[in-house]
Amino acid sequence: MIDIYEYYQNMQSKNIVLAYKGNVSEEMFNSLLQTAESKLGKIELRSRLRKKVFNILVEILQNIYHHYDANEGENQELTSILFLLNKNETEYQIITGNHIHHSKVAELKAKIDSINSLSEEELKSVYRQTLYKGGVSNKGGAGLGIIDIARRSGEKINYNFKKINENYSFFSLEVKISA
């Protein structure tokens, strides 16, 4: 039998504020955001930091929602996501994981690498240029998500792609926000 208390202790020691594994839906994201906002309100006294973490969290979840492309009829494992919000003495950490079709890996990797290579000033400039272009994709975004996450966090975005099968990789993303 699984020792649930061991799981509980592990979550406590890793300072997990909020964790979710399951399917994607607008209702689920709204619920996650409401829960995160409530928990952040209780644990983070500095309103500026609380707003920063929450805004980055919103952007990350919107990116997953808008760019999620697993078909509902597929294996349940491929249609679920993972989300963690951790806090320790020095930082908040937002970690997400979802499946992504292999055809999208190279473009996403190139975009994140490009953004990670930019200075703070260069990020501001790219953000403004992208904003002024004003184009909206067929998924509803203007290409600002990852740029905005990097700008707001002030940190490089950590990521990984792990090949799962012939069609999909598991994409994990980690964003740190100094406390």
WOCOR-V129532 format. One record per residue. RES is the residue in one small letter. PHI is phi in degrees with one decimal (none if undefined). NEAR is the number of other ideal C-beta (glycine too) atoms within 10 Angstrom. D_LAST is the distance of its C-alpha to the last C-alpha in Angstrom with 1 decimal. Layout:
res=RES phi=PHI near=NEAR d_last=D_LAST
res=RES phi=PHI near=NEAR d_last=D_LAST
This chain:
res=m phi=none near=3 d_last=38.0
res=i phi=-69.2 near=6 d_last=34.3
res=d phi=-86.7 near=9 d_last=32.5
res=i phi=-64.4 near=8 d_last=30.1
res=y phi=-65.4 near=8 d_last=28.7
res=e phi=-63.0 near=9 d_last=27.7
res=y phi=-60.6 near=10 d_last=25.8
res=y phi=-59.7 near=10 d_last=24.2
res=q phi=-61.5 near=11 d_last=23.2
res=n phi=-62.6 near=11 d_last=21.9
res=m phi=-64.9 near=14 d_last=19.6
res=q phi=-64.7 near=9 d_last=18.5
res=s phi=-69.0 near=8 d_last=17.9
res=k phi=-90.3 near=12 d_last=15.9
res=n phi=56.8 near=14 d_last=13.7
res=i phi=-77.8 near=15 d_last=15.1
res=v phi=-83.3 near=20 d_last=14.3
res=l phi=-152.3 near=17 d_last=16.9
res=a phi=-138.4 near=13 d_last=19.5
res=y phi=-147.7 near=18 d_last=22.5
res=k phi=-137.9 near=10 d_last=25.5
res=g phi=170.4 near=13 d_last=28.3
res=n phi=-79.2 near=12 d_last=30.1
res=v phi=-94.4 near=16 d_last=29.0
res=s phi=-159.7 near=10 d_last=30.1
res=e phi=-62.0 near=8 d_last=29.1
res=e phi=-62.5 near=7 d_last=29.3
res=m phi=-63.1 near=16 d_last=27.0
res=f phi=-63.6 near=18 d_last=24.3
res=n phi=-60.5 near=11 d_last=24.8
res=s phi=-64.9 near=12 d_last=24.5
res=l phi=-59.6 near=18 d_last=21.4
res=l phi=-65.2 near=15 d_last=19.7
res=q phi=-63.8 near=10 d_last=21.1
res=t phi=-64.5 near=14 d_last=19.9
res=a phi=-61.4 near=21 d_last=16.3
res=e phi=-61.4 near=15 d_last=16.3
res=s phi=-64.1 near=10 d_last=17.8
res=k phi=-65.5 near=14 d_last=15.5
res=l phi=-62.6 near=21 d_last=12.3
res=g phi=-62.1 near=12 d_last=14.4
res=k phi=-86.7 near=9 d_last=15.0
res=i phi=-103.5 near=11 d_last=11.7
res=e phi=-116.6 near=19 d_last=9.3
res=l phi=-79.3 near=8 d_last=11.0
res=r phi=-82.3 near=10 d_last=9.3
res=s phi=-63.8 near=10 d_last=11.6
res=r phi=-63.8 near=8 d_last=10.5
res=l phi=-67.1 near=15 d_last=7.1
res=r phi=-59.0 near=17 d_last=9.4
res=k phi=-65.8 near=14 d_last=12.0
res=k phi=-62.0 near=18 d_last=10.2
res=v phi=-61.2 near=27 d_last=9.4
res=f phi=-64.2 near=17 d_last=12.9
res=n phi=-63.7 near=15 d_last=14.6
res=i phi=-66.2 near=21 d_last=13.7
res=l phi=-59.6 near=24 d_last=14.8
res=v phi=-59.5 near=16 d_last=18.0
res=e phi=-62.4 near=21 d_last=18.7
res=i phi=-63.1 near=23 d_last=18.5
res=l phi=-66.6 near=22 d_last=20.7
res=q phi=-63.5 near=16 d_last=23.1
res=n phi=-60.3 near=20 d_last=23.5
res=i phi=-61.7 near=19 d_last=24.5
res=y phi=-62.4 near=16 d_last=26.8
res=h phi=-75.3 near=13 d_last=28.5
res=h phi=-112.3 near=17 d_last=29.0
res=y phi=-69.8 near=15 d_last=29.8
res=d phi=-132.8 near=13 d_last=33.3
res=a phi=-72.9 near=21 d_last=34.6
res=n phi=-78.1 near=8 d_last=37.8
res=e phi=-60.9 near=8 d_last=38.1
res=g phi=-77.2 near=6 d_last=41.2
res=e phi=-79.5 near=12 d_last=39.6
res=n phi=-47.7 near=13 d_last=38.5
res=q phi=-52.9 near=10 d_last=36.0
res=e phi=-60.8 near=11 d_last=33.7
res=l phi=-76.6 near=16 d_last=33.5
res=t phi=-100.8 near=17 d_last=32.7
res=s phi=-102.5 near=16 d_last=29.7
res=i phi=-121.0 near=21 d_last=26.0
res=l phi=-125.2 near=14 d_last=23.1
res=f phi=-140.7 near=22 d_last=19.6
res=l phi=-134.4 near=18 d_last=16.7
res=l phi=-122.2 near=24 d_last=13.3
res=n phi=-115.3 near=18 d_last=11.5
res=k phi=-142.3 near=19 d_last=8.5
res=n phi=-127.1 near=10 d_last=8.3
res=e phi=-64.2 near=6 d_last=7.2
res=t phi=-110.0 near=8 d_last=5.1
res=e phi=-162.5 near=15 d_last=4.4
res=y phi=-99.0 near=25 d_last=6.4
res=q phi=-138.7 near=19 d_last=9.9
res=i phi=-111.6 near=24 d_last=12.8
res=i phi=-125.1 near=18 d_last=16.1
res=t phi=-129.7 near=21 d_last=19.5
res=g phi=-149.1 near=19 d_last=23.0
res=n phi=-156.4 near=23 d_last=26.3
res=h phi=-82.6 near=22 d_last=29.7
res=i phi=-138.4 near=20 d_last=30.8
res=h phi=-67.7 near=13 d_last=34.3
res=h phi=-54.2 near=14 d_last=35.1
res=s phi=-64.8 near=9 d_last=36.4
res=k phi=-102.3 near=15 d_last=33.0
res=v phi=-62.3 near=15 d_last=31.2
res=a phi=-60.2 near=10 d_last=32.3
res=e phi=-65.0 near=9 d_last=31.4
res=l phi=-66.6 near=17 d_last=27.9
res=k phi=-59.7 near=14 d_last=27.3
res=a phi=-61.7 near=10 d_last=28.8
res=k phi=-64.6 near=15 d_last=26.6
res=i phi=-65.1 near=18 d_last=23.3
res=d phi=-60.1 near=12 d_last=24.6
res=s phi=-61.9 near=12 d_last=25.7
res=i phi=-65.3 near=20 d_last=22.4
res=n phi=-64.8 near=15 d_last=20.6
res=s phi=-82.3 near=9 d_last=23.2
res=l phi=-88.2 near=17 d_last=22.5
res=s phi=-78.0 near=8 d_last=20.8
res=e phi=-59.5 near=10 d_last=18.6
res=e phi=-65.7 near=8 d_last=21.9
res=e phi=-63.9 near=11 d_last=23.8
res=l phi=-60.9 near=18 d_last=21.4
res=k phi=-59.5 near=13 d_last=22.0
res=s phi=-64.0 near=12 d_last=25.7
res=v phi=-63.1 near=18 d_last=25.9
res=y phi=-60.7 near=18 d_last=24.1
res=r phi=-61.9 near=11 d_last=26.6
res=q phi=-60.7 near=10 d_last=29.5
res=t phi=-66.5 near=15 d_last=28.7
res=l phi=-64.4 near=13 d_last=28.3
res=y phi=-71.2 near=7 d_last=31.6
res=k phi=-60.7 near=11 d_last=33.5
res=g phi=71.2 near=7 d_last=33.0
res=g phi=-72.7 near=8 d_last=34.2
res=v phi=-119.0 near=10 d_last=33.3
res=s phi=-74.4 near=10 d_last=33.8
res=n phi=-68.8 near=5 d_last=35.9
res=k phi=-92.0 near=11 d_last=32.8
res=g phi=97.8 near=10 d_last=31.6
res=g phi=-108.5 near=15 d_last=28.9
res=a phi=-110.5 near=13 d_last=29.1
res=g phi=82.6 near=16 d_last=27.2
res=l phi=-93.1 near=16 d_last=24.0
res=g phi=-52.3 near=17 d_last=21.8
res=i phi=-67.8 near=22 d_last=20.5
res=i phi=-62.2 near=23 d_last=20.5
res=d phi=-64.3 near=22 d_last=18.4
res=i phi=-61.2 near=23 d_last=15.8
res=a phi=-64.4 near=22 d_last=15.7
res=r phi=-62.9 near=18 d_last=15.7
res=r phi=-68.2 near=17 d_last=12.9
res=s phi=-76.5 near=22 d_last=10.5
res=g phi=73.3 near=12 d_last=11.7
res=e phi=-127.0 near=15 d_last=12.3
res=k phi=-71.4 near=16 d_last=15.6
res=i phi=-89.7 near=18 d_last=16.6
res=n phi=-93.1 near=14 d_last=17.8
res=y phi=-153.9 near=17 d_last=20.9
res=n phi=-155.9 near=12 d_last=24.1
res=f phi=-122.2 near=17 d_last=27.5
res=k phi=-117.9 near=11 d_last=29.7
res=k phi=-65.2 near=11 d_last=33.3
res=i phi=-102.1 near=15 d_last=34.4
res=n phi=-154.3 near=10 d_last=38.0
res=e phi=-69.7 near=6 d_last=40.2
res=n phi=-111.0 near=14 d_last=38.5
res=y phi=-127.3 near=23 d_last=34.8
res=s phi=-119.7 near=19 d_last=31.7
res=f phi=-97.4 near=16 d_last=28.5
res=f phi=-98.5 near=22 d_last=25.7
res=s phi=-113.4 near=15 d_last=22.2
res=l phi=-132.1 near=20 d_last=19.1
res=e phi=-131.3 near=17 d_last=15.6
res=v phi=-124.6 near=25 d_last=12.7
res=k phi=-108.7 near=19 d_last=9.3
res=i phi=-128.2 near=20 d_last=6.3
res=s phi=-61.6 near=11 d_last=3.8
res=a phi=-88.9 near=13 d_last=0.0
